[in-house]
Every structure is written in C-alpha cells, then in structure tokens.
Amino acid sequence: MKKFIQVLLCSFIISSTHAQVVLAEREQARVIDEILEERFNTVLPSLMERTGIDMWVIISREYNEDPVLRTMLPATWLSARRTTMIVFYNDVKKKSIEKLAIARYNVGESIKASWDMNTFPDQWDALMDIIVSRNPQKIGLNISDDYGHADGLDHTHYDMLMKKIPSAFKSKVVSAEPLAVGWLETRTEKEMQIYPKLVSITHDIIAEGFSNKVITPGVTTTDDLVWWFRQKLTSLGLITWFHPSVAIQRSDSTSFEHLRSFSNRPKDDIVQPGDLLHVDFGITYLRLNTDCQQHAYVLKPGETDAPASIKKAFANSNRLQDILTSNFKTGRTGNEILLSSLKQAKSEGITPSIYTHPLGFNGHAAGPTIGMWDMQQGVPGSGDYTLYPKTAYSIELNSSTFIPEWKKEIRIMLEEDGYFDGSGFRYIGGRQEKLHIIKY
C-alpha cells in the first residue's frame, strides 16, 4: 500500500496550468496488477459468498474476449490466449478461493496454471476433472439476458461445455450474472484512491476546452472543439471510451431534441456570443472510466456574467442531482430510485429527465440502470437490479427550463461521477455548480 500511494502522489502532479502527468506505462502496469491482486483477495470471496455460486467458470477465445475476463487479465496481457479457461472455486470447508487456469502458464500472479497435459492432453478434459473433483453445488457461467457485460460466453464454447460436462452436473449450471455484475460494479479502496485523479483530469481538460485558450467566438466550430478534446487526450497519453460531443443551445427557433444533441448535431456550428455550450466527455485510464457533461456560456459584448434565467436553469439541474442522489439507498432497485426521484422533482416544479448509469471498468457499466432518456417509466431487467455499497455512478440527467429572453425551453444536461459507500453518496471529484464563462 505504501508503494502504491507513493507512486500516485509522485506521478499525479498538477501544475499551475492544470496539466496532469500520466504514469509511465511500466508504473501503470504495476498499479493495475496491484489493484487486480486486491480485487481477487477481497472482492471475489465476498461476492462468491453473497451469490452462493461456489464455482465460476470463465471461458474466452482470443480476440473475442469475455468482458469480465478482460478485467482479470494482468497488465501485460492485452488479450486472451488461444482458448483461455479460468475457474474460481469457493471451498467452503477450507474457507479459501482456488484460482485455477486450465492453461500451460499462470495468468498473472494470482491464477495458477492447473493443466497437467500428460494426464489430460485435451484442455476440456482437464476442465471436467476440476469440476468433478471439486463437486460444486452451483457452476456459474457468463450468460445473461440483461447485461452484455455478463454474457461473455460464446455460443460455440457453451455448446462444447454442455457436451463435455457429466450429466450429473448439468443441473448445477446457472447464470453467473449476479457474480459477474458484482465483480464489475464493486470498487476497491485502491481504485477509489485513483478515481479522484481521473475525474480531476477530466474536469481540467473540460475547463481548458471551455476557455478563450481554445475558443474564439465567431471562428471556432463545435467540431473544432470535439477534435481538440480528442487530440488533448492523445497528447497526454490517454484514451477515451467514446467520441466526445459538443452542442450549442442559443436564442433561435431550434427546439431541444435529445438525438440532435447527441447524434444529429451540426458538426460545423460556429460558436457565437450568447451561446450555451455543452460537452459530453470522458477518459479511460488504469482500466477505469469517467463520464462528464458540463456547460459554458459565451458572453455577449458588455456582459459580465450569464443571464440570470440561464443560471436559474442550471440551478434546477443541480437540484435534480441532489434529489436523485438522496434516493440512493442500499437494496433499492434502479427503477425505484428513478420513479421516486422523478416524483419528488416534479413536486418541486422541476421538469426532469434521468438516465443515470453505473461506472467503472466500463463507461456504461454493469449495475442498476436508473432510467434511460427514452425510458422514463423504468427499465426492465437492468433497472430491477438493486443498489449495493462500494459502487460508482455517472449521475446523468437534465431538466428543462423556459428562458424568457429566448422564448423557449432549454435543457441543462449534467453528468458527474460519484460513489455510493452504503451510508451515502458523494461526488468523486466535485461537480459543476456554475457555468464556465467564455469572454468575448
């Protein structure tokens, strides 16, 4: 732990211009592997106990990797190798977890090679021997109706497994969905030491992009900004999990349309004084992801601040965030949180739309879905999943407010990353509470 913290403190340096240093590849690998070891020793045992799945079988083909397996590979493995088979067995009597690779070599430090090729020339026979000799009560496979993240076992390997497995064990095969989702959604102590740095980097880049350093009103286009954000990541040695978007709301006859803002927006819309800018942007670093949406206002000549009506609209969305996160309670489903939050917001005179999602190894991650922009009555399946402690979320939503000067409604679309520890919710790196101001 001491080495881990020293590396972070020495490497995440914020200069006066808010640029943040990214760890060298070798140090990134060290941190990734330390976190992985922590997860195998803490997260995995508790989840196998909670779900009652005493054997978890993960099978993946090279270049068609199971999403769960990708989170379990050591930093120096960039993909599965041939057919990679991993078995986790919870030995209740010994109170220990076996981590076995049916492979010729260890998979990192924790998962040991357990294939005696002299005894079992066929890899599948070696897997069957492990299953039969342990005699598990529940054999979890990564098959799922509701989560693509937990549905990584391909059809070919499922058929091969079911042909090979002895008939006495077929009835023990179950979906590992609760185990896979739990593994993906649970954040560890070390991960939560890292996450504020990721959010800080994300916020700093947005702040720079929404400034006169980058934007010249009357010249800069929304597409210029989009590619500036992409290039900024590349120059820092980072990547993103989605292409950024930048959209404009202004005093014209164009009404808000969700698809226009996120997929059908004009690419060469020139930023003008009086515009309200919106960005959707996130980074991927150390196998974790961020997802943020913020706003900026471009001052008109003679203005020193955004109009009061737009600031009020912004405050409405901040209030909607507060309402939503106050409804985070262990054991509530995503749909319960959604519907209670929408009801409360409407009672306060806010016109809400909530589409919040888990965050972690994926940007749109596994866990309880709390609304979708086009499913405000609840989301079947993933919306019925319950909230657990030690989980992270992108608080993504918007509220609409009528702007008298513009004679139309605008949407303040906010997204900030936060953490639920079981006793309450907190933003990982703060949230935007006032508009970025761009001077003309």
Backbone hydrogen bonds, N-H to C=O, Kabsch-Sander energy under -0.5 kcal/mol:
donor,donor_aa,acceptor,acceptor_aa,energy
5,I,1,M,-2.5
6,Q,2,K,-2.3
7,V,3,K,-2.3
8,L,4,F,-1.8
9,L,5,I,-2.7
10,C,6,Q,-2.3
11,S,7,V,-1.5
12,F,8,L,-2.5
13,I,11,S,-1.5
14,I,12,F,-0.5
15,S,13,I,-0.6
15,S,19,A,-1.7
18,H,15,S,-1.9
21,V,13,I,-1.0
28,Q,24,A,-2.7
29,A,25,E,-2.4
30,R,26,R,-1.7
31,V,27,E,-2.4
32,I,28,Q,-2.7
33,D,29,A,-2.3
34,E,30,R,-2.0
35,I,31,V,-2.4
36,L,32,I,-2.3
37,E,33,D,-2.2
38,E,34,E,-2.0
39,R,35,I,-2.4
40,F,36,L,-2.4
41,N,37,E,-1.8
42,T,38,E,-1.7
43,V,38,E,-0.5
43,V,39,R,-0.7
44,L,39,R,-2.2
46,S,42,T,-1.2
47,L,43,V,-2.1
48,M,44,L,-2.4
49,E,45,P,-1.9
50,R,46,S,-2.4
51,T,47,L,-2.6
52,G,48,M,-1.3
54,D,52,G,-0.8
55,M,138,K,-1.6
56,W,88,F,-2.7
57,V,55,M,-0.6
57,V,140,G,-2.4
58,I,56,W,-0.6
58,I,86,I,-2.9
59,I,57,V,-0.5
60,S,84,T,-2.4
61,R,64,N,-0.7
62,E,82,R,-2.5
64,N,61,R,-2.4
70,R,66,D,-1.9
71,T,67,P,-0.7
71,T,68,V,-1.1
72,M,69,L,-1.9
73,L,69,L,-0.9
77,W,74,P,-2.0
78,L,76,T,-0.7
84,T,60,S,-2.9
84,T,82,R,-0.7
85,M,83,T,-0.6
86,I,58,I,-2.7
87,V,100,L,-3.0
88,F,56,W,-2.2
89,Y,98,E,-2.2
90,N,54,D,-3.1
91,D,89,Y,-1.0
91,D,96,S,-2.6
92,V,90,N,-1.2
95,K,91,D,-1.5
96,S,91,D,-1.5
98,E,89,Y,-2.9
98,E,96,S,-0.5
100,L,87,V,-3.1
100,L,98,E,-0.5
101,A,112,K,-2.9
102,I,85,M,-2.0
102,I,100,L,-0.5
103,A,101,A,-2.1
107,V,111,I,-2.7
108,G,106,N,-0.9
111,I,107,V,-1.2
112,K,99,K,-1.8
112,K,110,S,-0.7
114,S,101,A,-3.3
115,W,103,A,-0.8
116,D,114,S,-0.6
117,M,115,W,-1.1
120,F,116,D,-2.9
123,Q,121,P,-0.5
126,A,122,D,-1.7
127,L,123,Q,-1.9
128,M,124,W,-2.4
129,D,125,D,-2.1
130,I,126,A,-1.6
131,I,127,L,-2.2
132,V,128,M,-3.0
133,S,129,D,-2.5
134,R,130,I,-1.5
135,N,131,I,-1.9
139,I,172,K,-2.9
140,G,55,M,-3.4
140,G,138,K,-0.7
141,L,174,V,-2.3
142,N,57,V,-0.5
143,I,141,L,-2.2
150,A,147,Y,-0.8
151,D,148,G,-1.5
153,L,142,N,-2.3
154,D,152,G,-0.6
158,Y,154,D,-2.2
159,D,155,H,-2.5
160,M,156,T,-2.1
161,L,157,H,-2.5
162,M,158,Y,-2.5
163,K,159,D,-1.6
164,K,160,M,-1.8
165,I,161,L,-2.7
169,F,166,P,-2.0
170,K,166,P,-0.6
170,K,167,S,-0.8
171,S,167,S,-0.6
172,K,169,F,-1.3
173,V,170,K,-1.3
174,V,139,I,-2.6
176,A,141,L,-3.3
177,E,143,I,-0.5
179,L,176,A,-0.6
180,A,176,A,-3.3
181,V,177,E,-3.1
182,G,178,P,-1.5
183,W,179,L,-2.3
184,L,180,A,-2.2
185,E,181,V,-2.6
186,T,182,G,-1.7
187,R,390,K,-3.1
192,M,188,T,-2.1
193,Q,189,E,-0.8
193,Q,190,K,-0.6
194,I,190,K,-1.4
195,Y,191,E,-2.5
197,K,194,I,-1.5
198,L,194,I,-1.3
199,V,195,Y,-2.4
200,S,196,P,-2.3
201,I,197,K,-2.4
202,T,198,L,-2.2
203,H,199,V,-2.9
204,D,200,S,-2.6
205,I,201,I,-2.3
206,I,202,T,-2.1
207,A,203,H,-2.7
208,E,204,D,-2.1
209,G,205,I,-2.7
210,F,206,I,-2.7
211,S,208,E,-0.6
211,S,209,G,-1.0
214,V,211,S,-1.5
215,I,211,S,-2.9
218,G,271,V,-3.9
219,V,216,T,-2.3
220,T,216,T,-2.4
222,T,269,D,-1.9
223,D,267,K,-1.7
225,L,221,T,-1.8
226,V,222,T,-2.3
227,W,223,D,-2.2
228,W,224,D,-1.7
229,F,225,L,-2.5
230,R,226,V,-1.8
231,Q,227,W,-2.5
232,K,228,W,-2.6
233,L,229,F,-1.7
234,T,230,R,-1.9
235,S,231,Q,-2.5
236,L,232,K,-1.2
236,L,233,L,-0.6
237,G,233,L,-0.5
237,G,234,T,-1.2
238,L,233,L,-2.9
239,I,284,T,-1.1
245,S,280,D,-1.7
247,A,278,H,-2.2
249,Q,276,L,-2.5
252,D,250,R,-1.9
261,S,257,E,-1.9
262,F,258,H,-1.6
263,S,259,L,-3.0
264,N,259,L,-2.8
269,D,266,P,-0.6
270,I,268,D,-0.5
271,V,220,T,-3.0
274,G,298,V,-3.1
275,D,272,Q,-1.7
276,L,249,Q,-2.8
277,L,275,D,-0.6
277,L,296,A,-3.3
278,H,247,A,-2.2
279,V,294,Q,-2.2
280,D,245,S,-2.3
281,F,292,C,-2.9
284,T,239,I,-2.7
285,Y,288,L,-2.6
288,L,285,Y,-1.9
289,N,360,G,-1.0
290,T,283,I,-2.1
292,C,281,F,-2.8
293,Q,415,E,-2.0
294,Q,279,V,-1.4
296,A,277,L,-1.7
297,Y,436,H,-3.1
298,V,275,D,-2.4
299,L,297,Y,-0.7
299,L,438,I,-2.7
303,E,300,K,-2.3
310,I,307,P,-0.6
311,K,307,P,-2.0
312,K,308,A,-2.3
313,A,309,S,-1.9
314,F,310,I,-2.2
315,A,311,K,-2.2
316,N,312,K,-1.9
317,S,313,A,-1.4
318,N,314,F,-1.9
319,R,315,A,-2.5
320,L,316,N,-2.0
321,Q,317,S,-2.1
322,D,318,N,-2.0
323,I,319,R,-2.4
324,L,320,L,-2.5
325,T,321,Q,-2.7
326,S,322,D,-1.7
327,N,323,I,-0.7
327,N,324,L,-1.4
328,F,325,T,-1.3
329,K,327,N,-0.8
331,G,387,L,-2.4
332,R,329,K,-2.1
334,G,385,Y,-1.7
335,N,383,G,-2.8
337,I,333,T,-2.3
338,L,334,G,-2.4
339,L,335,N,-2.6
340,S,336,E,-2.1
341,S,337,I,-1.9
342,L,338,L,-2.6
343,K,339,L,-2.1
344,Q,340,S,-2.0
345,A,341,S,-2.6
346,K,342,L,-2.4
347,S,343,K,-1.8
348,E,344,Q,-1.0
348,E,345,A,-0.9
349,G,346,K,-1.6
350,I,345,A,-2.3
351,T,400,S,-0.6
353,S,398,N,-1.8
355,Y,396,E,-2.4
356,T,370,I,-2.1
357,H,394,S,-1.5
359,L,392,A,-2.1
360,G,362,N,-1.8
361,F,184,L,-0.6
365,A,358,P,-2.0
365,A,363,G,-1.0
369,T,382,S,-1.7
370,I,356,T,-2.4
371,G,369,T,-0.7
372,M,375,M,-1.0
375,M,372,M,-2.4
378,G,375,M,-0.8
382,S,380,P,-1.2
383,G,379,V,-1.2
384,D,381,G,-1.5
385,Y,382,S,-0.7
387,L,332,R,-2.6
390,K,420,F,-1.2
391,T,420,F,-1.7
392,A,185,E,-0.6
392,A,359,L,-0.5
393,Y,418,G,-2.5
394,S,357,H,-3.0
395,I,393,Y,-0.7
395,I,416,E,-3.3
396,E,394,S,-1.5
397,L,414,L,-2.2
398,N,353,S,-2.6
399,S,412,I,-1.0
400,S,351,T,-1.9
401,T,410,I,-2.1
403,I,408,K,-3.0
406,W,403,I,-0.8
407,K,403,I,-1.5
408,K,403,I,-1.2
410,I,401,T,-2.4
412,I,399,S,-2.2
413,M,411,R,-0.8
414,L,397,L,-1.6
414,L,412,I,-0.7
415,E,293,Q,-1.6
416,E,395,I,-1.1
418,G,393,Y,-3.0
419,Y,426,R,-3.0
420,F,391,T,-3.0
421,D,419,Y,-0.6
421,D,424,G,-2.0
426,R,419,Y,-2.1
428,I,417,D,-2.0
429,G,417,D,-0.6
429,G,430,G,-0.6
433,E,431,R,-0.5
436,H,295,H,-1.9
438,I,297,Y,-2.9
438,I,436,H,-0.5
439,K,437,I,-0.6
